[in-house]
Amino acid sequence: LSAVPAERARGRRAALSFATIAVVLGLPLWWKTTETYRAALPYADIDGLGQQPVQLVVPMTVVFGPGSVPGDLPRPLPFRDVQEMEISVNLRSSVTSRYEMLYRSTTGQEEAALAAATAREADAALHPLQDTTLGSLTMYVVPETSSLLPQGINVYVGKHRSALVRAGGSLAALQARLQEVAQVMSFTAGSIAAALSDRVPDGQLSPDARRYLKSSLGYEITFSLLNPDPKSHTVDWDIEGAVNRYVKPVLDKLSLVANFSVDSQILYYAVLGVTPRYDKESSSFLLSAHSLPHVINPVEARLGEHRA
């Protein structure tokens, strides 16, 4: 009988040992294996993204034709210069526009192109000779007495990010004219401020601005050209060339984030085959049931040919 209490005491000690082991080892192990993984985010760096300086760089080449070189140039051609201008967006944001300018003389081919009869012909002849860097501008300076520009016209903006500018006499007058033309062809202070005006101080974001976007591994971008009157308009566009030149460089840099596919389409709108009836009570146009079989959607409509 004396062995029974000893056996019970040993059982209690064993149970207490198992409970201690379960609490000391099992509970932390369970907590570690079932906890939700939370990645540490650099919140301070994220908050600082809205305050990082923004710089817009525009490469610009100024080409002087014969007889158009100002006499007060700081040094002989060719030479480079940089002009910067700070644009205030709001109390905490500003943008620096940086014009990287190259001043040089015309080549033999450019002189031949500038000898054209009209500014449009000169612009077409100068296009193959221009710098192909994206975002670059080319300004061709012609003499004050040049007949290439009509009387009273000092600037002709071409179709290929180039312009013909009449010399202003001094370098300061020419630079002021070039800066005005460059802002028209690239961006102005007002356009930059309007594009970045949605920046607001920290802590004042509205609930709509804090909404989250679902992530995806792939995005599809579609460019659509709408033709409202297929009978009168024959439309065509070089969307493939435009995508390869302007869109593809951006998507290549974003390819590490997601996959992008680009396609295009031309939508033709056909005239409705029946005349709808206006209903005054609902203030809308209605079609009767027997007229519905005569309605053909724009995809299935027979498109007329445009004849000159």
For each residue, the residues with C-beta under 8 A, 3 or more apart:
1: 4
2: 5 6
3: 6 7
4: 1 7 8
5: 2 8 9
6: 2 3 9 10
7: 3 4 10 11
8: 4 5 11 12
9: 5 6 12 13
10: 6 7 13 14
11: 7 8 14 15
12: 8 9 15 16
13: 9 10 16 17
14: 10 11 17 18
15: 11 12 18 19
16: 12 13 19 20
17: 13 14 20 21
18: 14 15 21 22
19: 15 16 22 23
20: 16 17 23 24
21: 17 18 24 25 26
22: 18 19 25 26 27
23: 19 20 26 27
24: 20 21 27 28
25: 21 22 28 29
26: 21 22 23 29 30
27: 22 23 24 30 31
28: 24 25 31 32
29: 25 26 32 33
30: 26 27 33 34
31: 27 28 34 35
32: 28 29 35
33: 29 30
34: 30 31
35: 31 32
36:
37:
38:
39:
40:
41: 46
42: 45 46
43: 46 47
44: 47 48
45: 42 48 49
46: 41 42 43 49
47: 43 44 50 51 202
48: 44 45 51 52
49: 45 46 52
50: 47 92 93 199 202
51: 47 48 92 93
52: 48 49
53: 94 96
54: 93 94 95 96 196
55: 95 96 97 98
56: 95 96 97 98 187 192
57: 98 100 135
58: 97 98 99 100 135 136 137 182 186
59: 100 102 131 133 135 136 137
60: 99 100 101 102 136 137 138 139 178 182
61: 101 102 104 131 136 137 138 139
62: 101 102 103 104 139 141 178
63: 104 105 106 110 138 139 140 141
64: 68 69 77 103 104 105 106 141
65: 68 106 110 111 114 140 141 142 143 146
66: 106 111 143
67: 143 145
68: 64 65 141 142 143 144 146 167
69: 64 73 77 105
70: 73 167 168 169 170 171 174
71: 170
72: 170 171 172
73: 69 70 76 77 103 171
74: 79 171
75: 79
76: 73 79
77: 64 69 73 103 104 105
78: 102 103 104 105
79: 74 75 76 103
80: 100 101 102 103
81: 101 103
82: 98 99 100 101
83: 98 99 101 175 179
84: 96 97 98 99
85: 96 97 189
86: 94 95 96 97
87: 94 95 96 97 189 192 193
88: 93 94 193
89: 93 94 95 192 193 196 197 199
90: 93 197 199 200
91: 201
92: 50 51 199 201
93: 50 51 54 88 89 90 196 199
94: 53 54 86 87 88 89
95: 54 55 56 86 87 89 192 196
96: 53 54 55 56 84 85 86 87
97: 55 56 58 84 85 86 87 187 189 192
98: 55 56 57 58 82 83 84
99: 58 60 82 83 84 179 182
100: 57 58 59 60 80 82
101: 60 61 62 80 81 82 83
102: 59 60 61 62 78 80
103: 62 64 73 77 78 79 80 81
104: 61 62 63 64 77 78
105: 63 64 69 77 78
106: 63 64 65 66 110 111 114 140
107: 110 111 129
108: 111 112
109: 112 113 129
110: 63 65 106 107 113 114 126 129 140
111: 65 66 106 107 108 114 115
112: 108 109 115 125
113: 109 110 116 122 125 126 129
114: 65 106 110 111 122 126 140 142 148
115: 111 112
116: 113 119 121 122 125 148
117: 121
118: 121 122 148
119: 116 122 123 148 149 156 158 164
120: 123 124
121: 116 117 118 124 125
122: 113 114 116 118 119 125 126 140 148 164
123: 119 120 126 127 156 158 159 160 162 164
124: 120 121 127
125: 112 113 116 121 122 128 129
126: 110 113 114 122 123 129 130 138 140 158 160 162
127: 123 124 130 158 159 160 162
128: 125
129: 107 109 110 113 125 126
130: 126 127 136 138 160 161 162
131: 59 61 136 138
132: 136
133: 59 136
134: 245 246 249
135: 57 58 59 186
136: 58 59 60 61 130 131 132 133 161
137: 58 59 60 61 161 162 163 182 185 186
138: 60 61 63 126 130 131 161 162 163
139: 60 61 62 63 162 163 165 178 181 182
140: 63 65 106 110 114 122 126 162 163 164 165
141: 62 63 64 65 68 165 166 167 174
142: 65 68 114 146 148 149 164 165 166 167
143: 65 66 67 68 146 166 167
144: 68 166 167 169
145: 67
146: 65 68 142 143 149 166
147:
148: 114 116 118 119 122 142 156 164
149: 119 142 146 153 154 155 156 164 166
150: 153
151:
152:
153: 149 150 156 166
154: 149 165 166 168 177
155: 149 163 164 165 166 177 181
156: 119 123 148 149 153 163 164
157: 163 181 184 185
158: 119 123 126 127 161 162 163 164
159: 123 127
160: 123 126 127 130
161: 130 136 137 138 158 185
162: 123 126 127 130 137 138 139 140 158
163: 137 138 139 140 155 156 157 158 181 185
164: 119 122 123 140 142 148 149 155 156 158
165: 139 140 141 142 154 155 174 177 178 181
166: 141 142 143 144 146 149 153 154 155
167: 68 70 141 142 143 144 174
168: 70 154 173 174 176 177
169: 70 144 173 174
170: 70 71 72 173 174
171: 70 72 73 74 174 175
172: 72 175 176
173: 168 169 170 176 177
174: 70 141 165 167 168 169 170 171 177 178
175: 83 171 172 178 179
176: 168 172 173 179 180
177: 154 155 165 168 173 174 180 181
178: 60 62 139 165 174 175 181 182
179: 83 99 175 176 182 183
180: 176 177 183 184
181: 139 155 157 163 165 177 178 184 185
182: 58 60 99 137 139 178 179 185 186
183: 179 180 186 187 188 189
184: 157 180 181 188
185: 137 157 161 163 181 182
186: 58 135 137 182 183
187: 56 97 183 191 192
188: 183 184 191 192
189: 85 87 97 183 192 193
190: 193 194
191: 187 188 194 195
192: 56 87 89 95 97 187 188 189 195 196
193: 87 88 89 189 190 196 197
194: 190 191 197
195: 191 192
196: 54 89 93 95 192 193 199
197: 89 90 193 194
198:
199: 50 89 90 92 93 196
200: 90 204 205 209
201: 91 92 204
202: 47 50 205
203:
204: 200 201
205: 200 202 209 210
206: 209 210
207: 210 211
208: 211
209: 200 205 206
210: 205 206 207
211: 207 208
212:
213:
214:
215:
216: 219 258
217: 258 259
218: 258 259 260 261
219: 216 258 259 260 261
220: 260 261 262 263
221: 247 260 261 262 263
222: 262 263 264 265
223: 239 243 262 263 264 265
224: 264 265 266 267
225: 235 237 239 264 265 266 267
226: 267 269
227: 230 233 235 266 267 268 269
228: 233 269
229: 232 233 269
230: 227 233 268 269 270 303 304 306
231: 303 304 305 306
232: 229 306
233: 227 228 229 230 306
234: 306
235: 225 227 266
236:
237: 225 242
238: 241 242
239: 223 225 242 243 264
240: 243 244 264
241: 238 244 245
242: 237 238 239 245 246 247
243: 223 239 240 246 247 248 262 264
244: 240 241 247 248
245: 134 241 242 248 249
246: 134 242 243 249 250
247: 221 242 243 244 250 251 262
248: 243 244 245 251 252 262
249: 134 245 246 252 253
250: 246 247 253 254
251: 247 248 254 255 260 262
252: 248 249 255
253: 249 250 256
254: 250 251 257 258 260
255: 251 252 258 259 260
256: 253
257: 254
258: 216 217 218 219 254 255
259: 217 218 219 255
260: 218 219 220 221 251 254 255
261: 218 219 220 221
262: 220 221 222 223 243 247 248 251
263: 220 221 222 223
264: 222 223 224 225 239 240 243
265: 222 223 224 225
266: 224 225 227 235
267: 224 225 226 227 298
268: 227 230 298 299 301 303
269: 226 227 228 229 230 298
270: 230 296 298 301 302 303
271:
272: 275 276 295
273: 294 295 296
274: 287 291 294 295
275: 272
276: 272 285 286 287
277: 285 286 287 288
278: 284 285 286
279: 282 283 284 285 286
280: 283
281:
282: 279 286
283: 279 280
284: 278 279
285: 276 277 278 279
286: 276 277 278 279 282
287: 274 276 277 291 292 295
288: 277 291 292
289: 292
290: 293
291: 274 287 288 294 295
292: 287 288 289 295
293: 290
294: 273 274 291
295: 272 273 274 287 291 292
296: 270 273 300 301
297: 300 301
298: 267 268 269 270 301
299: 268
300: 296 297
301: 268 270 296 297 298
302: 270
303: 230 231 268 270
304: 230 231
305: 231
306: 230 231 232 233 234
307:
308:
